[in-house]
Amino acid sequence: MRAWLVLSGFLALIFIGFHVNAKEQIQSTITETEGYACMGEDKSRKQTRHEAVTDAKRKAAESAKTYIKSETKVKDFQLENDIMDAYARANVSVIEMKELGWYKDELSGECFKVWIKAEVIPDKEAMARITEHKDLLDDPNVPLTVKLWTDRKKYQIGERIKIYLKGNKPFYARIVYQDAAGRLIQLMTNPFRSDNYFNGGVIYEIPSGRDRFELEVRPPFGEENITLYASTAQLGELDLAPAGGIYMVQTRSREVGMKTRGVKIIEKKGGPPGSTAEFSEAKIMVSTVK
């Protein structure tokens, strides 16, 4: 018999109701690249460093677009064009950076090299229109798309909540809940469910299986959030503390998304060159009623 998630009062905050907000969704590609720049006769070391980072970000955008093009094999020609157009207008955000140092080039003189792990985020408005495509969650030939929802929109005190998730292709996932006070709770993985790998095209229910908690509506009431992070590669690690059937997240809230994006990329055999992983994030707003 599974234990209810009632842990000395301070976790009563987890028993809330969820209101779906389908607009809160992010799709992106995470890749690792190197960039370099040389001083020449008219650049300072600071300018050269900046140009090296700019070069790495440009290469990250190109790598992501090449990867997505190789992985997107849909029969809908317009849909494929829309996806590529969204990536052509992508923004690049640096997740992690390592300075590889200065070196001497015989022709260009003093040069600087840098390595970055970057998130390439396609045009959000374009991707929002694309994700409304009715067959997207059943098509493994488009970029990773995940959906997060609950069995009902409103819950009263004492009612139990079920969370559901689905992706269009195999993915690794993390579910994090944030209460109105800003405290973070990781529902999955948890101390009794360490496997975070999910098959595409299958609807999964949380809690279920080896989970040792139930989500039962209790005060305090208010609007809160639950987030599903998903990637085709293993997700980056957070600082966690076990608390019964779940984990309390020790990582600061503003760093959770970035650390999760620190995915452990392994180059795919027979795939396009470079180290790349698809990433998707879905968030729903939470609310309760007495």
Helices and strands as residue ranges (DSSP letters): G 12-14, E 18-19, E 25-38, H 45-71, H 77-88, E 91-105, E 109-121, H 124-130, G 136-138, E 146-150, E 163-167, E 171-178, E 184-188, E 197-198, E 204-206, E 224-231, E 240-243, E 246-249, H 253-260, E 275-286
